Amino acid sequence: MFKPLYRPVDKESFKAIENSLPATLFEKNRKRFFELFHAEVQVQEGDFALFKGASEIPIYSSDINYPEYQEAYFYYLTGV
């Protein structure tokens, strides 16, 4: 029988370790991201990138929105 090597982390169990992750983890993530990015995209002086942090999705085009969740890659790169 297959047993995963790790247990998926849900929101509640993540909160327990959220503040203990070192800033160097996110520095390494950004460094790796930019290595891969520069290998695929030619960048010139003055270029910049925008990253969407979250989306609002209106329910039935009314005044009510679904709960807003942060994009996972935004946290992966910034730690915010």
DRENMAR-541391 format. One record per residue: chain; residue in three letters; residue number from 1; y, x, z of N, C-alpha, C in turn. Coordinates in nm, 2 decimals, decimal comma. Each point is the difference from the previous one (the first is absolute). Layout:
# residues N
<atom c="A" r="ALA" k="NUM" n_yy="Y" n_xx="X" n_zz="Z" ca_yy="Y" ca_xx="X" ca_zz="Z" c_yy="Y" c_xx="X" c_zz="Z"/>
...
***
This chain:
# residues 80
<atom c="A" r="MET" k="1" n_yy="-0,12" n_xx="0,08" n_zz="0,00" ca_yy="0,12" ca_xx="-0,08" ca_zz="0,00" c_yy="0,12" c_xx="0,09" c_zz="0,00"/>
<atom c="A" r="PHE" k="2" n_yy="0,10" n_xx="-0,04" n_zz="-0,08" ca_yy="0,13" ca_xx="0,08" ca_zz="-0,01" c_yy="0,08" c_xx="-0,03" c_zz="0,12"/>
<atom c="A" r="LYS" k="3" n_yy="0,05" n_xx="0,11" n_zz="0,06" ca_yy="0,10" ca_xx="-0,01" ca_zz="0,11" c_yy="0,12" c_xx="0,08" c_zz="-0,04"/>
<atom c="A" r="PRO" k="4" n_yy="0,12" n_xx="-0,06" n_zz="0,00" ca_yy="0,12" ca_xx="0,07" ca_zz="-0,03" c_yy="0,03" c_xx="0,11" c_zz="0,10"/>
<atom c="A" r="LEU" k="5" n_yy="0,06" n_xx="0,11" n_zz="-0,04" ca_yy="0,03" ca_xx="0,11" ca_zz="0,09" c_yy="0,11" c_xx="-0,03" c_zz="0,09"/>
<atom c="A" r="TYR" k="6" n_yy="0,08" n_xx="-0,10" n_zz="-0,04" ca_yy="0,12" ca_xx="-0,04" ca_zz="0,08" c_yy="0,01" c_xx="-0,15" c_zz="0,00"/>
<atom c="A" r="ARG" k="7" n_yy="0,07" n_xx="-0,05" n_zz="0,10" ca_yy="0,02" ca_xx="-0,14" ca_zz="0,01" c_yy="0,14" c_xx="-0,03" c_zz="-0,06"/>
<atom c="A" r="PRO" k="8" n_yy="0,02" n_xx="-0,10" n_zz="-0,09" ca_yy="0,13" ca_xx="-0,03" ca_zz="-0,06" c_yy="0,10" c_xx="-0,03" c_zz="0,12"/>
<atom c="A" r="VAL" k="9" n_yy="0,12" n_xx="0,04" n_zz="-0,02" ca_yy="0,10" ca_xx="-0,02" ca_zz="0,10" c_yy="0,08" c_xx="-0,13" c_zz="-0,03"/>
<atom c="A" r="ASP" k="10" n_yy="0,00" n_xx="-0,09" n_zz="0,09" ca_yy="0,08" ca_xx="-0,12" ca_zz="-0,01" c_yy="0,14" c_xx="0,02" c_zz="0,07"/>
<atom c="A" r="LYS" k="11" n_yy="0,09" n_xx="-0,09" n_zz="-0,01" ca_yy="0,13" ca_xx="0,01" ca_zz="0,05" c_yy="0,00" c_xx="0,03" c_zz="0,15"/>
<atom c="A" r="GLU" k="12" n_yy="-0,08" n_xx="-0,08" n_zz="0,07" ca_yy="0,00" ca_xx="0,02" ca_zz="0,15" c_yy="-0,06" c_xx="0,13" c_zz="0,05"/>
<atom c="A" r="SER" k="13" n_yy="-0,10" n_xx="0,05" n_zz="-0,06" ca_yy="-0,06" ca_xx="0,13" ca_zz="0,04" c_yy="0,09" c_xx="0,11" c_zz="-0,05"/>
<atom c="A" r="PHE" k="14" n_yy="0,08" n_xx="-0,02" n_zz="-0,11" ca_yy="0,09" ca_xx="0,11" ca_zz="-0,04" c_yy="0,11" c_xx="0,02" c_zz="0,09"/>
<atom c="A" r="LYS" k="15" n_yy="0,05" n_xx="-0,11" n_zz="0,06" ca_yy="0,11" ca_xx="0,01" ca_zz="0,10" c_yy="-0,02" c_xx="0,10" c_zz="0,11"/>
<atom c="A" r="ALA" k="16" n_yy="-0,13" n_xx="0,01" n_zz="0,04" ca_yy="-0,03" ca_xx="0,10" ca_zz="0,11" c_yy="0,02" c_xx="0,14" c_zz="-0,04"/>
<atom c="A" r="ILE" k="17" n_yy="-0,02" n_xx="0,04" n_zz="-0,13" ca_yy="0,02" ca_xx="0,13" ca_zz="-0,04" c_yy="0,12" c_xx="0,03" c_zz="-0,08"/>
<atom c="A" r="GLU" k="18" n_yy="0,08" n_xx="-0,11" n_zz="-0,03" ca_yy="0,11" ca_xx="0,01" ca_zz="-0,09" c_yy="0,10" c_xx="0,11" c_zz="0,04"/>
<atom c="A" r="ASN" k="19" n_yy="0,04" n_xx="0,01" n_zz="0,12" ca_yy="0,10" ca_xx="0,10" ca_zz="0,05" c_yy="-0,06" c_xx="0,14" c_zz="0,02"/>
<atom c="A" r="SER" k="20" n_yy="-0,13" n_xx="0,01" n_zz="-0,01" ca_yy="-0,06" ca_xx="0,13" ca_zz="0,03" c_yy="-0,03" c_xx="0,08" c_zz="-0,12"/>
<atom c="A" r="LEU" k="21" n_yy="0,03" n_xx="-0,05" n_zz="-0,12" ca_yy="-0,02" ca_xx="0,07" ca_zz="-0,13" c_yy="0,11" c_xx="0,11" c_zz="-0,01"/>
<atom c="A" r="PRO" k="22" n_yy="-0,04" n_xx="0,12" n_zz="-0,03" ca_yy="0,10" ca_xx="0,11" ca_zz="-0,01" c_yy="0,09" c_xx="-0,01" c_zz="-0,13"/>
<atom c="A" r="ALA" k="23" n_yy="0,12" n_xx="0,04" n_zz="0,01" ca_yy="0,09" ca_xx="-0,01" ca_zz="-0,11" c_yy="-0,05" c_xx="0,09" c_zz="-0,12"/>
<atom c="A" r="THR" k="24" n_yy="-0,08" n_xx="0,11" n_zz="0,04" ca_yy="-0,05" ca_xx="0,09" ca_zz="-0,10" c_yy="-0,10" c_xx="-0,08" c_zz="-0,10"/>
<atom c="A" r="LEU" k="25" n_yy="-0,06" n_xx="-0,10" n_zz="0,05" ca_yy="-0,09" ca_xx="-0,08" ca_zz="-0,08" c_yy="0,08" c_xx="-0,06" c_zz="-0,12"/>
<atom c="A" r="PHE" k="26" n_yy="0,12" n_xx="-0,06" n_zz="0,03" ca_yy="0,08" ca_xx="-0,06" ca_zz="-0,11" c_yy="0,06" c_xx="0,11" c_zz="-0,09"/>
<atom c="A" r="GLU" k="27" n_yy="0,03" n_xx="0,12" n_zz="0,06" ca_yy="0,05" ca_xx="0,11" ca_zz="-0,08" c_yy="-0,11" c_xx="0,04" c_zz="-0,11"/>
<atom c="A" r="LYS" k="28" n_yy="-0,12" n_xx="0,01" n_zz="0,05" ca_yy="-0,11" ca_xx="0,03" ca_zz="-0,09" c_yy="-0,02" c_xx="-0,10" c_zz="-0,11"/>
<atom c="A" r="ASN" k="29" n_yy="0,01" n_xx="-0,13" n_zz="0,04" ca_yy="-0,02" ca_xx="-0,11" ca_zz="-0,09" c_yy="0,11" c_xx="0,01" c_zz="-0,11"/>
<atom c="A" r="ARG" k="30" n_yy="0,13" n_xx="0,02" n_zz="0,04" ca_yy="0,11" ca_xx="0,01" ca_zz="-0,10" c_yy="-0,02" c_xx="0,12" c_zz="-0,09"/>
<atom c="A" r="LYS" k="31" n_yy="-0,04" n_xx="0,12" n_zz="0,06" ca_yy="-0,02" ca_xx="0,12" ca_zz="-0,08" c_yy="-0,11" c_xx="-0,03" c_zz="-0,11"/>
<atom c="A" r="ARG" k="32" n_yy="-0,11" n_xx="-0,06" n_zz="0,04" ca_yy="-0,11" ca_xx="-0,03" ca_zz="-0,09" c_yy="0,05" c_xx="-0,10" c_zz="-0,11"/>
<atom c="A" r="PHE" k="33" n_yy="0,07" n_xx="-0,10" n_zz="0,04" ca_yy="0,05" ca_xx="-0,10" ca_zz="-0,09" c_yy="0,09" c_xx="0,07" c_zz="-0,11"/>
<atom c="A" r="PHE" k="34" n_yy="0,09" n_xx="0,08" n_zz="0,05" ca_yy="0,10" ca_xx="0,07" ca_zz="-0,10" c_yy="-0,08" c_xx="0,10" c_zz="-0,09"/>
<atom c="A" r="GLU" k="35" n_yy="-0,10" n_xx="0,06" n_zz="0,05" ca_yy="-0,08" ca_xx="0,09" ca_zz="-0,08" c_yy="-0,06" c_xx="-0,08" c_zz="-0,12"/>
<atom c="A" r="LEU" k="36" n_yy="-0,06" n_xx="-0,11" n_zz="0,04" ca_yy="-0,06" ca_xx="-0,09" ca_zz="-0,11" c_yy="0,10" c_xx="-0,06" c_zz="-0,09"/>
<atom c="A" r="PHE" k="37" n_yy="0,12" n_xx="-0,04" n_zz="0,06" ca_yy="0,10" ca_xx="-0,06" ca_zz="-0,08" c_yy="0,06" c_xx="0,10" c_zz="-0,10"/>
<atom c="A" r="HIS" k="38" n_yy="0,03" n_xx="0,12" n_zz="0,05" ca_yy="0,06" ca_xx="0,10" ca_zz="-0,09" c_yy="-0,10" c_xx="0,05" c_zz="-0,11"/>
<atom c="A" r="ALA" k="39" n_yy="-0,13" n_xx="-0,02" n_zz="0,02" ca_yy="-0,10" ca_xx="0,04" ca_zz="-0,10" c_yy="0,00" c_xx="-0,11" c_zz="-0,11"/>
<atom c="A" r="GLU" k="40" n_yy="0,05" n_xx="-0,12" n_zz="0,03" ca_yy="-0,01" ca_xx="-0,11" ca_zz="-0,10" c_yy="0,14" c_xx="-0,03" c_zz="-0,06"/>
<atom c="A" r="VAL" k="41" n_yy="0,11" n_xx="0,03" n_zz="0,08" ca_yy="0,13" ca_xx="-0,05" ca_zz="-0,04" c_yy="0,10" c_xx="0,12" c_zz="-0,01"/>
<atom c="A" r="GLN" k="42" n_yy="0,07" n_xx="0,01" n_zz="-0,10" ca_yy="0,10" ca_xx="0,11" ca_zz="-0,01" c_yy="0,13" c_xx="-0,04" c_zz="0,07"/>
<atom c="A" r="VAL" k="43" n_yy="0,04" n_xx="0,07" n_zz="0,10" ca_yy="0,11" ca_xx="-0,03" ca_zz="0,08" c_yy="0,12" c_xx="0,10" c_zz="-0,03"/>
<atom c="A" r="GLN" k="44" n_yy="0,12" n_xx="-0,06" n_zz="0,00" ca_yy="0,12" ca_xx="0,08" ca_zz="-0,03" c_yy="0,09" c_xx="-0,01" c_zz="0,13"/>
<atom c="A" r="GLU" k="45" n_yy="0,09" n_xx="0,10" n_zz="0,00" ca_yy="0,10" ca_xx="0,00" ca_zz="0,11" c_yy="0,07" c_xx="-0,13" c_zz="0,01"/>
<atom c="A" r="GLY" k="46" n_yy="0,01" n_xx="-0,06" n_zz="0,12" ca_yy="0,08" ca_xx="-0,12" ca_zz="0,02" c_yy="-0,09" c_xx="-0,13" c_zz="-0,01"/>
<atom c="A" r="ASP" k="47" n_yy="-0,13" n_xx="0,02" n_zz="-0,04" ca_yy="-0,09" ca_xx="-0,12" ca_zz="-0,01" c_yy="-0,03" c_xx="-0,04" c_zz="0,14"/>
<atom c="A" r="PHE" k="48" n_yy="-0,03" n_xx="-0,13" n_zz="0,02" ca_yy="-0,04" ca_xx="-0,05" ca_zz="0,13" c_yy="-0,10" c_xx="-0,12" c_zz="-0,02"/>
<atom c="A" r="ALA" k="49" n_yy="-0,07" n_xx="-0,03" n_zz="0,10" ca_yy="-0,10" ca_xx="-0,11" ca_zz="0,00" c_yy="0,04" c_xx="-0,10" c_zz="0,11"/>
<atom c="A" r="LEU" k="50" n_yy="-0,03" n_xx="-0,13" n_zz="-0,03" ca_yy="0,01" ca_xx="-0,11" ca_zz="0,10" c_yy="-0,14" c_xx="-0,05" c_zz="0,03"/>
<atom c="A" r="PHE" k="51" n_yy="-0,02" n_xx="-0,02" n_zz="0,13" ca_yy="-0,13" ca_xx="-0,06" ca_zz="0,04" c_yy="0,03" c_xx="-0,13" c_zz="0,07"/>
<atom c="A" r="LYS" k="52" n_yy="-0,08" n_xx="-0,10" n_zz="-0,04" ca_yy="0,02" ca_xx="-0,14" ca_zz="0,06" c_yy="-0,08" c_xx="0,01" c_zz="0,13"/>
<atom c="A" r="GLY" k="53" n_yy="0,07" n_xx="-0,04" n_zz="0,11" ca_yy="-0,06" ca_xx="-0,01" ca_zz="0,13" c_yy="-0,08" c_xx="-0,12" c_zz="0,03"/>
<atom c="A" r="ALA" k="54" n_yy="0,05" n_xx="-0,12" n_zz="-0,05" ca_yy="-0,07" ca_xx="-0,12" ca_zz="0,02" c_yy="0,05" c_xx="-0,11" c_zz="-0,10"/>
<atom c="A" r="SER" k="55" n_yy="-0,07" n_xx="-0,11" n_zz="0,00" ca_yy="0,04" ca_xx="-0,11" ca_zz="-0,09" c_yy="0,01" c_xx="-0,13" c_zz="0,08"/>
<atom c="A" r="GLU" k="56" n_yy="0,10" n_xx="-0,08" n_zz="-0,04" ca_yy="0,01" ca_xx="-0,14" ca_zz="0,06" c_yy="-0,06" c_xx="-0,09" c_zz="-0,11"/>
<atom c="A" r="ILE" k="57" n_yy="-0,09" n_xx="-0,09" n_zz="0,04" ca_yy="-0,05" ca_xx="-0,10" ca_zz="-0,09" c_yy="0,03" c_xx="-0,14" c_zz="0,05"/>
<atom c="A" r="PRO" k="58" n_yy="0,09" n_xx="-0,06" n_zz="-0,07" ca_yy="0,04" ca_xx="-0,14" ca_zz="0,04" c_yy="-0,12" c_xx="-0,10" c_zz="-0,01"/>
<atom c="A" r="ILE" k="59" n_yy="-0,01" n_xx="-0,09" n_zz="0,09" ca_yy="-0,10" ca_xx="-0,10" ca_zz="0,00" c_yy="0,06" c_xx="-0,13" c_zz="-0,07"/>
<atom c="A" r="TYR" k="60" n_yy="-0,05" n_xx="-0,04" n_zz="-0,11" ca_yy="0,05" ca_xx="-0,11" ca_zz="-0,08" c_yy="0,15" c_xx="0,00" c_zz="-0,03"/>
<atom c="A" r="SER" k="61" n_yy="0,05" n_xx="0,12" n_zz="-0,02" ca_yy="0,14" ca_xx="0,02" ca_zz="-0,03" c_yy="0,09" c_xx="-0,07" c_zz="0,10"/>
<atom c="A" r="SER" k="62" n_yy="-0,03" n_xx="0,00" n_zz="0,13" ca_yy="0,08" ca_xx="-0,06" ca_zz="0,10" c_yy="0,06" c_xx="0,11" c_zz="0,09"/>
<atom c="A" r="ASP" k="63" n_yy="0,05" n_xx="-0,04" n_zz="0,11" ca_yy="0,06" ca_xx="0,09" ca_zz="0,09" c_yy="-0,10" c_xx="0,08" c_zz="0,09"/>
<atom c="A" r="ILE" k="64" n_yy="-0,13" n_xx="-0,03" n_zz="-0,02" ca_yy="-0,10" ca_xx="0,06" ca_zz="0,08" c_yy="-0,07" c_xx="0,11" c_zz="-0,07"/>
<atom c="A" r="ASN" k="65" n_yy="-0,03" n_xx="0,12" n_zz="0,06" ca_yy="-0,07" ca_xx="0,11" ca_zz="-0,07" c_yy="-0,13" c_xx="0,03" c_zz="0,08"/>
<atom c="A" r="TYR" k="66" n_yy="-0,09" n_xx="0,05" n_zz="-0,08" ca_yy="-0,12" ca_xx="0,06" ca_zz="0,06" c_yy="0,03" c_xx="0,11" c_zz="0,10"/>
<atom c="A" r="PRO" k="67" n_yy="-0,08" n_xx="0,03" n_zz="0,09" ca_yy="0,03" ca_xx="0,12" ca_zz="0,08" c_yy="0,01" c_xx="0,13" c_zz="-0,09"/>
<atom c="A" r="GLU" k="68" n_yy="0,09" n_xx="0,08" n_zz="0,04" ca_yy="0,03" ca_xx="0,12" ca_zz="-0,09" c_yy="-0,09" c_xx="0,12" c_zz="0,06"/>
<atom c="A" r="TYR" k="69" n_yy="-0,07" n_xx="0,06" n_zz="-0,09" ca_yy="-0,08" ca_xx="0,12" ca_zz="0,04" c_yy="0,05" c_xx="0,12" c_zz="-0,08"/>
<atom c="A" r="GLN" k="70" n_yy="0,01" n_xx="0,11" n_zz="0,07" ca_yy="0,04" ca_xx="0,12" ca_zz="-0,06" c_yy="-0,11" c_xx="0,05" c_zz="-0,10"/>
<atom c="A" r="GLU" k="71" n_yy="0,05" n_xx="0,06" n_zz="-0,11" ca_yy="-0,09" ca_xx="0,06" ca_zz="-0,10" c_yy="-0,07" c_xx="0,12" c_zz="0,07"/>
<atom c="A" r="ALA" k="72" n_yy="-0,13" n_xx="0,01" n_zz="-0,02" ca_yy="-0,08" ca_xx="0,11" ca_zz="0,07" c_yy="0,04" c_xx="0,14" c_zz="-0,05"/>
<atom c="A" r="TYR" k="73" n_yy="0,04" n_xx="0,01" n_zz="-0,13" ca_yy="0,03" ca_xx="0,14" ca_zz="-0,05" c_yy="0,14" c_xx="0,04" c_zz="0,06"/>
<atom c="A" r="PHE" k="74" n_yy="0,08" n_xx="-0,09" n_zz="0,04" ca_yy="0,13" ca_xx="0,04" ca_zz="0,06" c_yy="-0,02" c_xx="0,06" c_zz="0,13"/>
<atom c="A" r="TYR" k="75" n_yy="-0,09" n_xx="-0,05" n_zz="0,08" ca_yy="-0,03" ca_xx="0,06" ca_zz="0,13" c_yy="-0,07" c_xx="0,13" c_zz="-0,02"/>
<atom c="A" r="TYR" k="76" n_yy="-0,09" n_xx="0,00" n_zz="-0,10" ca_yy="-0,08" ca_xx="0,12" ca_zz="-0,03" c_yy="0,09" c_xx="0,12" c_zz="-0,03"/>
<atom c="A" r="LEU" k="77" n_yy="0,11" n_xx="-0,02" n_zz="-0,07" ca_yy="0,10" ca_xx="0,10" ca_zz="-0,04" c_yy="0,10" c_xx="0,03" c_zz="0,11"/>
<atom c="A" r="THR" k="78" n_yy="0,04" n_xx="-0,10" n_zz="0,07" ca_yy="0,12" ca_xx="0,02" ca_zz="0,09" c_yy="-0,04" c_xx="0,00" c_zz="0,15"/>
<atom c="A" r="GLY" k="79" n_yy="-0,10" n_xx="-0,07" n_zz="0,04" ca_yy="-0,03" ca_xx="-0,01" ca_zz="0,14" c_yy="0,09" c_xx="-0,10" c_zz="0,07"/>
<atom c="A" r="VAL" k="80" n_yy="0,07" n_xx="-0,08" n_zz="-0,08" ca_yy="0,10" ca_xx="-0,10" ca_zz="0,05" c_yy="-0,06" c_xx="-0,14" c_zz="-0,01"/>
***
